[in-house]
Amino acid sequence: MTSFEELTSTSFEIIAAVGAARSCYIEAIHQAKNGDFEAAGASIAQGRELYATGHHAHLGLIQQEASGDPTPMCLMLTHAEDQLMSAEGFGILAEEFVDMYKAVRG
């Protein structure tokens, strides 16, 4: 079983990575709004890499549980999962906004 300290550390790892990813996605929207589509694409790519880091940490917890070693829920993990889902949504929307700004500026 994962200790509380390990679970807290993993939760912080997820929160930090996906929080940075969300910031990249928001920056991409601002860059696209200003017509800098190259920078927007780079920000989305960086956001995807950061998101993948957080997702990988979360996947480790899922794999652990699937192998019969349950992960105890705590507020920190709940927050990490909330941030993970939020960042995923921001990534999807950022891509759509960049495409929309490209079409408008066409």
C-alpha positions in Angstrom: 0.0 0.0 0.0 1.2 3.5 -0.8 2.1 5.5 2.2 0.4 8.9 2.8 3.7 10.6 2.1 4.2 8.8 -1.2 0.6 9.6 -2.1 1.0 13.2 -1.2 4.2 13.4 -3.2 2.5 11.8 -6.3 -0.4 14.2 -5.9 1.8 17.2 -5.9 3.7 15.9 -8.9 0.3 15.6 -10.8 -0.8 19.1 -9.6 2.4 20.8 -10.6 2.6 19.2 -14.0 -1.0 19.6 -15.1 -1.1 23.1 -13.6 1.8 24.1 -15.8 0.1 22.4 -18.7 -3.0 24.4 -18.2 -1.0 27.6 -18.1 0.6 26.7 -21.4 -2.8 26.1 -22.9 -4.1 29.5 -21.7 -0.9 31.1 -23.1 -1.6 29.5 -26.4 -5.0 31.0 -26.6 -3.6 34.5 -25.9 -0.8 34.0 -28.5 -3.4 32.9 -31.1 -5.6 35.8 -30.3 -2.6 38.1 -31.0 -1.9 36.2 -34.3 1.2 34.4 -33.2 0.2 30.9 -34.3 3.7 29.5 -34.2 4.1 30.4 -30.6 0.6 29.1 -29.9 1.5 25.8 -31.4 4.7 25.6 -29.3 2.7 26.4 -26.2 0.2 23.6 -26.9 3.0 21.2 -27.6 4.7 22.1 -24.3 1.4 21.8 -22.5 0.9 18.3 -23.9 4.3 17.2 -22.6 3.6 18.6 -19.2 0.1 17.0 -19.2 1.6 13.7 -20.1 3.9 13.9 -17.1 1.0 14.4 -14.8 -1.1 11.7 -16.5 1.8 9.2 -16.3 2.0 9.8 -12.5 -1.7 9.2 -12.2 -1.5 6.1 -14.4 1.0 4.7 -12.0 -1.6 4.9 -9.2 -4.2 3.3 -11.4 -1.9 0.4 -12.3 -1.0 -0.1 -8.7 -4.6 -0.4 -7.8 -5.3 -2.7 -10.8 -2.6 -5.0 -9.5 -4.5 -5.4 -6.2 -2.7 -2.7 -4.1 -5.5 -0.1 -3.4 -4.8 3.6 -3.3 -6.4 5.3 -0.3 -8.3 8.5 -1.3 -7.4 11.7 0.3 -8.2 15.4 -0.3 -4.8 16.0 -2.0 -5.4 13.1 -4.6 -9.0 14.4 -5.2 -7.6 17.8 -5.9 -4.9 16.3 -8.2 -7.5 14.4 -10.2 -9.7 17.5 -10.5 -6.7 19.5 -11.8 -5.9 16.7 -14.2 -9.4 16.8 -15.7 -9.4 20.6 -15.8 -6.1 20.6 -17.7 -7.4 18.1 -20.2 -10.4 20.3 -20.9 -8.3 23.4 -21.3 -6.1 21.5 -23.8 -9.0 20.6 -25.9 -10.4 24.1 -25.8 -7.0 25.7 -26.5 -6.7 23.7 -29.7 -10.2 24.7 -30.8 -9.5 28.4 -30.0 -6.2 28.4 -31.9 -8.0 26.8 -34.9 -10.8 29.4 -34.6 -8.4 32.3 -34.5 -6.5 30.9 -37.5 -9.8 30.7 -39.5 -10.9 34.2 -38.5 -7.5 35.8 -39.3 -7.3 33.5 -42.4 
